[in-house]
Amino acid sequence: MWTLLVSAFALTLYVTAVVFAIRAAQTARTPQGAVGWVVFLISAPMFAVPLYLFLGHHRFQGYRIARKHSETVVEGIKSFADFSKPDPGSMSINPRPFEALAHLPVSRGNGVELLIDGQATFEAIFAAIDAAKNYVLIQFYIVRDDALGKQLKANLIAAAYRGVSVRFMTDAVGSYGLPTAYLDELRAAGVEIANPRDRRGPQHRFQLNYRNHRKTVIIDGETGFIGGHNVGVEYLGQDAHFGHWRDTHVKMTGHIVRQLQLIFTEDWHWAHAEDLIDQLDWAGTESEQNMNALIVATGPGDETETGAMMFFAAIAEAKERLWIASPYFVPDIDIMTALQHAALRGVDVRILVPEKIDHRLPWLAAFAYFDEIRDCGARVFRYTDGFMHQKAFVVDDTLAAVGTTNLDNRSFRLNFEAMALFFDPRAAGAVDKMLRKDFESSYELTRNLPDQPAFIRFGSPLARLFAPIL
């Protein structure tokens, strides 16, 4: 009897693995991912089937993209495109690929201020919340109930008591450890909560692999923030293990804030089933800096590979210089080829990554790519003054970007991300200055993989096998 039960279980498991393998071959977002899942499912169904239930990634169905499916928004974008169209003479880069990916137009009349590291970032965010008159929209991937998280909560509660409408959203996985009491205190003060534990979507579909990785703050439709910081004391450099935490946010003004606000309304609608379009200010003012800018939001709900294609478009535009800072370097084949081609045609390609480890698998996997890209003339720099978590790049003297997108498959295909792109030499100069200082706190990688310590030499190729889900 026991033998029959075991045989039946084994047969059921193998049939399930075959069904999942067929599904992976039909629907996986990349050929590499399809091959990886098929081989894993057929060769090790005992481990692969439960992992596939949670980590198998396909198109994220049902996510409402307001930019494409709301008549009000579509008509508004058309009018906005005519009203805020940049002077053609001020655009030295073809914006059409970026606009197509964003489903939004590049606009003039924008301003940006780099916020380098946690102290500057949260001082600016808290000051903006304290000055809010009408509403605060706030979203972080990670919110911790530590000193910084408590300060954020206090500022939001104070704003709500002043009569400001406050909406608060986090990610179910990123903020898994956030106590319910934290949210209850906000709710009791009148803050509207999109509770990640109650929301629709991935957690009810065995697809916890999807994450909303955006970090967004919007004040009255006039001031916006985006970048790499989450809410936790480690982002202030107060964690003994990581030490100095090197990260970058931007404070934005102008039309780009309303673009960021539109992305927030999409996330809020999905998480909370409430349409904010008619409740927010979409007029706003322009910045005296008058920069051309665009928010490119990407995610698994998109019909195309928008995350990777955004980087591809930027790489293709580079003529003299392409500097990228990312805590993780696990590119797909297309981005790897584009980076190699840029280096081969003489572009100064530099990749800045941290020396310190926060997630071991992507850290190890990166070493499997370094030799290939360095062989083509690109340079890899490893940041040593603490942990570097910023997501930024600069192309020539014409394009600068800061946001939430890492240079890895997870950001390209599994996470909801957003990058603020500024098509302006002043923005490029500011990011240039910032990265030059970071290079001074780094060393250039010169050792090839065979010369690395054993745990890197042998661990890196194995970690690379998980690249489609890292």
N, C-alpha and C positions, 0 to 999 in steps of 0.2 A: 504493500500500500504506500509506504513511504517513498519507495523507488518510483512509483507511478506519479506521485505528487511532484517529486523533484524533476522528473522528466517533463511533466506538463508545464511546470514553471519555466524550465529551461527553453522549451519550445515556444511558449508565450513570449518570453523575453526576447528570443531571437527574432520571432516574427515582428514584434514591436520595433526592434532595432532596424529591421529591413524596411519597415514602413517609414520610420523616421529618416533612414538613409535616403529613401526615394524623395521624401519631402525636402530634405536638405539639398539634394541635387537639383531640385526644381526651384527652390525659393531662396537659397542662401544668397547673400548680397554680393559675394565675390566667388570666383572659381576656386581660389585657395581655401576659402572657408568651406565650400561645398566638399572639396576633396578631403579636407581635414576631418570633417564630421563623418563622411561616409566611411573612411578608413577606421576611425575611432569606434563608430557604432557597430560595424561588422566584426572588428577584431576583439573588442572588449565591451560587449553589450551590458555586462553587469555594472560597469562604471559609467558607460557613455549614455545609457538611456535616461537615468535620473539627471545627469548633467545637462543633457539636451533639453529636458523639460524646462530647466531654469535658464540655461545659457544659449540655447538655440536662438539665433537672431535672424529675422526676416524683416520685411517692411512692417512698420508699426501702423496698423490699420486704425482708422477711426479718428485720427487726430485732426481736429478742425484747423485748417490754415486760413485764417481770416483774410489774408491778403489776396487769396484766390477765389474764395467762395462766398464772401459777403458783398452783396451789390453795393451797399453803402460805402464799404471800405474801398472796393475797386474803383468806384466813381471818384471817391475822395483822392485816391492815389493818382488818378489821371489828372485831376485838377491841380493837385499838389506838384506833380511833375512839371506842369507848365509854369506854375507860379515860382517855383524855387529852382528852376533849371540853371546850372552853372554857366558862366561865361565860357564858351568853347575854348577860348585862348588860355584859360586857366587850367585846362586838363591836358597833361602831358602823357597820360595813360588812357588807353581805351577802356572806358568803364563798363562796356556792354556785358562782358562775361560776369562781372560782379553783380550788376543789376539783374541779370537773368536769374542768377542763383538766389538773390535776395527777394525777388519779386517786388523790388522797391527801386526807385530812382536815386541816383546820386543827387544831393542837394547842396546848394551854397548856404552861406549864412550860419556856419557852425563854429563852435569854439571848443578847445580841449585844453585840459591841464593834467599833466602827468602827476600821479600820486605814487611816490616811490616808497614802498614798504608800509607796514601796518599802521604805524603811528600817524603818518600823514593821511592815509586812507580813511581810517575810522574817525579821526578828528574832523575831516571834511564831511563825512557821511552824517555824523552826529550833529554837526552844526547845521547841516541842511535840514535834517529832520526837525530840529528845534525851531527852524525858521519857517517850516511848512505852514501854509495858510488854508489850503483846501484838502489836499490828499497826499498820502504817502503810499507808494507801491513798493514792496520789498520782497526779494526772493534770493535765498542763498542755498547752495547745495548742502553745506554743512552749517548747522547752528548748534553750538554746545552750551550747556547750562553752566558755564564757568564765569569768571569775572567779566570777560568781554560780552558774553551772551547776556548776562544779567544787566549790564549797562545798556545794551541794545534794547532789551525788554523795557527798562525804565524809560528810555527816551520815547519809545513807541507808545507806552501807556500815557506819558505826559502829553504827547501830541493828541492822543484820543480824548483825553480830558479837556483839551483846549477846543474840542469840536472838530478836529481834523479827522477825515475819513482815512483809516489805516487798513491796508490789506497785506497779509503776511503769508508767505508760502515757502515751504522747504521741500527737499526730496526725501522720499520714504527710506531709501537706502543710505544716503549721505548723512541724514539726521536721525538714524535709527535709534541712537542712544538719548535723544532729546526727551526728557520726562514729559508725560502728559500734563503734569502740574504747570509746566512752563507755558504750554498753550492755553491751559485753563485760565491762568492769570491774565494773559492777553485778551482772551475772549470776554472775561468778566469786566474788563475795562472798556469794552466796545470795539476791540480790534476784530476784523473779519479774518477768519482763519481758513485757509485751504489745507485742512489736516491731511498730511500725506498718508496717514493710516486709514483714512476713510475714502480717499479719492478713487476715482475710476482708473482702470488701466492695468499696467503691468503686473501688479501684485495679484490680480485676479485672473491672470492669463498665464501663469507660470513663466513670466518673462521679466524677472527681476533684473535681468542684465541691462535693461534700458534705464538710463539715469537722466534726470534733468540737472545738468551741470552748470547752468547759468547762475550768475551772481549779479543781480540787478537791483538798483534803487532808483526810484523816480519820484521827484518832488514837484507837485503841482503842474506837471507837464512842461516844466521849464528847466529843470536840472536833472541830469541823469548820471549814474555811475555804473561802470562795468569793469571787470578785470579778474585777477586770479585769487583774490582774498576770499576766504570764508570767515565765519564768525567763531573764533576760538583763540585762546591766548597764545597758542603756538604761532599764529599769524602776526603776533606782536613780538615774536622772538623770545617768548618766555618759557619755552620748552627746553629742558636741560639736554635732551638728546639732539634736537635739531639746531639749537642755538639761534644765531641770526637767521631770520626767515626773509629771504629776498623775493619780493613779489611786487607786482605793479597793478594799479587800478588807474582809471581815468575819470575825471570829472568833465562832463560834457554839457554844452549849452547849444541852443539853436534847434533846427529842424530834426537833427539826428535823435534828439530826446524823444520826439513824438514817434519816430521809427522804433526806438527801443520800447516805448510804451505800447505800441501795437503788438510787439512780440510778447510782452507781458500779458496782454489781454488774451492772446491765444493760449498761453500756458494756464492762465486763470480759468478760462472757459473749460479747458480740458479737465483741470483739477477740481473745479468747484461748480461747474455747470451754470455759470453766471456770465452774461455778456455785458462787458463794461463800456462798449463803444460809445454809447450815448451818455455815459456818466462822467467822462473825462474831458479835459481841455485839449483840443487838437489845433488851436490857433497858435498860441505861443508867440515868442519873439525870436529875432535873429541875433546872432553874436557879432560884435564888432570885429572879431577875428576873421569872419567871413571865409572860413575854410570849406572846401568841398568834402563831403563825408557821406558815409553809408554804413548802416548796420547790416551785416550778413549773418542771419540766423540759420543754423543748420541742424539736422536731426534725422532720426530713423523714420520720421513720418513723411519725409520728402520723397518725391518720385525719382529723383536722380541722386547721385553720390555728391551732394552739395559740399560736404566738409572737405573731402579730398580735392574736389574741383576748385574750391576757393584757393587752396594752396597752389594748385596747378596753375591757375590763372596768374597768381602773383609771381610764381617762379618764371613763367613764360615771359612776363613783362620785364624781368631783370636784365639790364644791359651791362651794368658795371658792378653792382653790389647787391647781395642778398644775405642779410643776417637774420637768423631765427633763434629765438630763445624759447626753450620748452623743457619742462622737467622730464619728459619722456620722449624717446626717439625710436618709435616702432612704426616706420612708414610702410604703406602698401607698395606694391611693385611700381605702380604708375608714378607715385610721388618720388620714389627712390630714383627711377629713371630720369624724371624731370630734373631732380637735383644734380644727378651726375652729368646730364647734358648741359645744364647751366655752367657747372664747373669746367667742363671740357671746352665750352665756347669762350672761356676766359672771365666769367663772372666771379667776383670775390664772394664765394659761398662760405659762410661760417655758421656752424651749429653750436649753440651754447647749451650745455646740459649740466646738471648738478653732479658733483663727485659723491655727495652723501646719498645714502639710500633711504627712500621712504617705502616704496613697494619693490620688493626684490625681483620679481619676475620681469617687469618691463625694464628695470635697471640692467639686469643681466642680458635680456634680449637685445638691447641697444648695441652691445659689443659685437653682435653678429652682423651689424650693418656698417659699423665705423670703418672697417678696412676697405669695403667696396667704395664708399663715398670718398674716402681719403685718396684712394688710388686714382681717382678722377681729378684730383686737385682741390677738393673741398677741405676745409680745416675744421677740426672738432676741438672745442674748448670745454674744459671741465671746471665748473665753479667751485671754489673751495672755502669761501667765507660763509659757512653755514649752509643752509639748504635753499636752492633756487627753485621757485615754483611759478615764475611769471610766464605768460604766454604772449609773446610779442614778436613782430618782425618788421623789418624796414627794407624797402626796395629802392635802390638808387637814392636819389634825393627827392623822390616824388610820391612815395606811398609809405605810410606807417600804419601799423595795426596793433591793437591791444584788446584782449578779451579773455575768453575762457577756453579756447580750443588748443588742445595739445597736439603735438605732431605724432599722433599714433592712431591705430585703427579704432580704438574705443571712441575717441573724439570724432573721428571721421564717420563712423557708422552706427554707434550704439548710444551715444550721448546726445542730448539736446544742448547745443552750444550757441554762442554768439560772439562775433568779433566786430569791433568798431574800426572802420577803415577811414583814414584821412588822406585825401589826395592833395597834399600840400607840403611844400618844402620846409615850412616851419615845424610841422609835426614830425616830418622825417628827421629834421635836425635835432629835435628834442629826444627822439628815440635813439638816434645816433650817439648823442652825448651820453645818454644813460647806459647804452650797451658798451661803449668804449670803457666806461668806468667798471662795468662788470667784467670785461675782458682782463682788466688789470688785477682783478681778484680771482683769476683763473689761470690754469696752465693748458698749453696746447698738447693734445694727445699725440704721441709719436710712436708708441709701442703698438705693434700689430697683435692680433688675437693670439697667435702661437707663443708670443712672449709674455702674455699676461699670467697671473697666478692661476693655479690649477682650477680653482672653483669658478673662475671666469672662463677659462679656456674650455672646460667641459660643460659648464652650466649654460653658457650663452647659446650654443646651438640647440640645446634642449628647450630653453626658454623661448627661443624663436618659434618653435612648433606651435606655441600658444598665441602667436602674434595676432591671428584673426579675432581673438576675444580679449586681448590685453588693452 
